[in-house]
Amino acid sequence: MKTVYDVQQVLLKYGTLIYTGDRIGDLELMDMELYELFSYRFIEKETYMIGKLILKKEIARLKGTE
């Protein structure tokens, strides 16, 4: 995984599609869903950690705190 799109594809694989119209809100919901998949052991730790990092970087970029 390298992009937010890649994280979306992982979530979509498990039936989760997130679009609320608020980009930061979408990213935060994606982060929560990624955690749920990891906590139920649907995804591996490496996939979870990489996805979380990608989402956090994008949230920071959008908020201008990078």
N, C-alpha and C positions, 0 to 999 in steps of 0.2 A: 504494500500500500504506500502511495506517495501523495495522494490528494484527497480532498473532502469527497470527491466523486467516488473514489475507491471505498471509502468508509460507507457511503450510501449504498454501494453495491453489496457490501457485506451485510448490512441491515436488511436490504431488500431480499437477499437470499433466505432470510428467516421471516419474511413477510411483513417487514416494517418499512413503511414509507412515511416520511415526515415532511410536511410542508404547511407552514402556518402563515407565510408571508413576511415573517420577521426573521431575518437571516441569523441573528445572534440567538434568538429563541430556538430556532431550528437546530442550530449547532449544539446548544445546551441539551435539548431533548435527545439528540443523537448520542451525546455523551452518556446520558442516563440509560438509554436503550443498550448501548454497547456494554455498560456495566452489568445490566441484567443478563445479557447473553453470556458474559464471562462468569457471573456468579452462579448461573445454572450449568456451567461447563459446556456451552454450545460452541464457544470459541476458545482458542488457546491464549495463554497469558501474553505471548509475543504479539498476537493480533490485537489484543485488547490494549496493550501498552502503546503500540505504534498508532493505533486509531485514536487513542486519547491524546497523544502528543500532537497529531495532525489537527484535531479539533481545537485543542487549547491554543495552538499557534494561530489558527484562523480567527478565533475569538479575539485574541490579543491584537491581531492585525486590524480587525474591524473596529475595535474600541480605540485604536491608536495608542496602545500602551506597549507596543513591541519595542 
